[in-house]
Amino acid sequence: MIRRPRGEVVMTSAGDLLVVRPKRFVLPVWAVVLGLVLRWSGRAIWWCLRHPVATGSALLALWLYVEFGLFGLVVPLVLGSAASAVWRWRDESSWWTWLAGPLLGSFRRVFVYRRVWREAMTLCGLAETYDHRPVLPQLLRVRSDQALDVLTVRMVRGQTPEQFQAVSANLAYAFGRRHVRVYSERPGDPPIRTGHAAWLLRLVDRLRYRDRPTVVYLALVRTDALRTVVPPFPVPAVPDFTALPLARREDLRTWSLHLLATHVLVGGATRSGKGSVLWSLVRVLGGGIASGLVRLWVIDPKGGMEFALGRPMFARFACKSFEAMADLLDEAVTVLRERQTRLAGTVRVHTPTEADPLVVVVVDEMAALTAYLQDVELRKRIASSLGLLLSQGAGVGVLVVAALQDPRKEVLPFRDLFPTRIALGLTEASQVDMVLGDGARNRGALADQMPRWAKGVGYVILDGTPDPMRVRFSYVSDDDIRDMARQYPAPADAADILAQVGRETATEPARPPLPRKPSGPLLPESLRNLLDRDSGGGAR
């Protein structure tokens, strides 16, 4: 006897096939409603715990409305707005840091980025699939300031920051922006805390700037603060060689160059603004030049077209004779050797003083010395001196600041010896990595896509920080240069570190033309004989 299986419905056919549907368990309505209420309540409590400021503000507004009605909401709103306006007027930086930035970031996180997050991550190729379900990077926080939105994103397990860097241009346009940079660490350095509560703030900064390998930071340029021309920075009486203000950053802060114990390479096409970089550096060193703390040795292969206006500020200047330029570099090597002998076993890094100043060798159009110079022996001599200065001069206070248009290896074979690099507008995408290092363009340094207005706008790479930073250098006009040369001239004995060569302003010596090897006949011997015979016959 066949027992009837358990089930709701039993269906039989003409054959032996037996179909059994399992019995359905139906929850009562009250249980479904209770489950949904518990689920939503749990999510609401978790949201309130994660957003204590918003929760506290909402509870305070509710209590004011219950106690005082609409008047209880209007008066605190007016007073708060007035206090906010005064705060911004007195200290706009802290106002953005503690009030406007968090509020604007929270608003843009909900109404701008979350709204298109799934679509953007999927179409940019950052969505993964696990167990037949899509897995997206998680948007944790948005921090805003006057010009930037910094998105803190938790990557999908197995992703790396390089995957975000490879699609940085796609991410920028996906969120309706033109520029975005990807940082593997939190952008910026921890602030310096002073005062009675400094210990507490340092603990907070230690938590904020802790190492988070699973997190990546996307800096989107909301308002391009680099479109306006940057005025020259004030000249400090005593320059700080670890923080020389040269440019404006995208977040409207000042970008400062750490010049001590480093060499600087500036790469950019014609009319990209290399002069802005060099003259901005000369300007902030003006106080040290006048006091004798800094010696500028300048080489201008363009005959002085760039640097002749500032001649009184330079301890050494070579602009016409390539032999004088080679002599200048040779004497810089002599200074290097003398300091190595004197400082060995005493210090590791030279400290500039008026008695032992910092020597900065500024070379404009480096390719004219390393690649385009026709005199082979003189070119080898210059390359040998530059190689020694770049490899050994940083520690003894003999620094090189060089600018060039063509960053190829055959033009500048020792470009890897420049720890600090600046890329202005370039003509090819491959040149970005030549100047800034491999992978710089994928990390957001789009120096080959500079618009026509971006004179003096570039990307900087510092030693030990692979992530590029976009800045605009100050514009120093001809009148500013004349004023600088009049106010900050070099001391009369500025060139007495070594004897002056006496040929710095001499004209290029005349060289006899190189002998040419005799060339063979352009026509075969048989054809020449035939032509000679024909011409001889016609003459008769």
C-alpha positions, 0 to 999 in steps of 0.5 A: 500500500502506497502512503500519501506523502505529506504536502498541500496538493498531490497531483497524479497523471496517467502514468506513474509520475507523482508530483508533490508540492510542499506545504507553504508556511504562511506568516500572520500579518502581525508577525510580518509587520513586527519584523519590518518595524524591528528591522527599520528601527535597528537601521534607524538606531545604527544611523543615529549612532553613526551621525550623532551631530545630525541626530542631536541637531534634529532632537534639539530642533524638535524640542525647541519647536515643542517648547516654543513653537515656530519662534523657537526655531527662527531665533536660533537659526538667525543667531546661528547664521550671524555667528557663522558670518562673524566666524567666517569673517574672522577666520575663514580657514577654521570656518571651513574646517569645522563648520562649512566643510562638514555640512557641505560634505554631508549634503553632497554625499547624499544628494550628489555622489550617492545618487549616481554611485552605483552607476559610476562605479559600474560603468568605470569598471570598479564594481566586482562580482562575488557569489553572483552578486555585484559588490561596489566600493563603499563611500564612507565620507565626503570632506569638502572645502572651498574648492575640493571634495575629498571622497573616502572610499573603502575598496572592494576586497582584492582591489588596489589603489592602482585600479582607481588611478587607472580610471581617474579620468573616467571618475572625474567625468562620471561625477561631472568634473574635469580633474580628480586625483587618487591618493592611497594615503590621506591627502595633506600632512597632520597640522601642527598643534599648539596650546593647552589642548594640543595633546588632545588634538594630536590624539585626534590627528593620530586617529584621522591620519592613521594608516588605512590600507583598505581605503582610497581617497578621491580628490575631485576639483569642484571649483578650479581655483587655479584659473586666476593669476597668482600674485607674487608672494612676499619676500621673507627677510630670512628664507625658510629653505624647508618651506619656500612659498612658490605656488597656490594649491587647488584647495587655495592653500600655499604650496611650499618647496622644500629646497634644502638638500634636493635638486629641482627639475622643471619640465614644460613646453614652450610658453608653458610658464617655466619662467614663473617657476624659476622667478618665483624661486628667485623672489622668495630667496631675495632676502637670503641673497641680499644678506649673503645667505644664498648665492645664485649661480645662473646659466642662461644659454639663451643669451640672457633673454630670461635672466639678464633683468635680474643680473644684480641678484646673481653672484655668477652669471653666464649667458653667452659663452659656453666655455664660461658655462662649463667653467661655472659648473667646474667651479661649482664642483670645486666648491663641492669637493672643498665642502666634502673635505671640510664637513666629512665626519662632522655633519651629514647635511650642510646648514647654510650660513653667511660664512658658508652660504647655500649655492644654487645653480640655476640652469635654463634650457638644460638641453642646450648644454647636454644635447644641442651643443656642437662641441663634443668635448665641451658637452662631455665636460658639462655632463661630467660636472652636472653628474657630480653636482646632482649625485653629490651636491645636495648634502653639501649645499650645492643645489641644481635647479634646471629647466628644459623642454625635451625630457627624453633620456638622450637629452637629459641622461641624469634626470633620475637624479632630481628628487623634486620634479615639476611638470608644466604643460607638455606636448605628449602623454609619454613625457609626463612619466619622463618628467615625473616618473613612471605611472604619474599620469595614471595617478592624475598628472595630466600635464599633456592636457593643459588648456591654453590659459594654464600658464604656470600651472603644473604638477609637482612630485616630491621625494618620497610622495608618489602622488602628484599635486596640481598647483599654479606658480606665481607670476613675476612681471618684468617690473617686479624683477627690476624691483627685486634686482634693486632691493635685493642685490647680491653683496659685492663679494658674492662671487668670491667663493672662488675666483671669477673666471672673467669670461662670463660675458664674453662672446662665443669664441670663433671656431674654424669650420670642421674639415669635411671628408672628400665625397665620392662622385654622385654618378657611376664612372661609366656614365661620367665618361659617356657625358664627358665624351658627349660634351667633348664632341659637342665642343669640337 
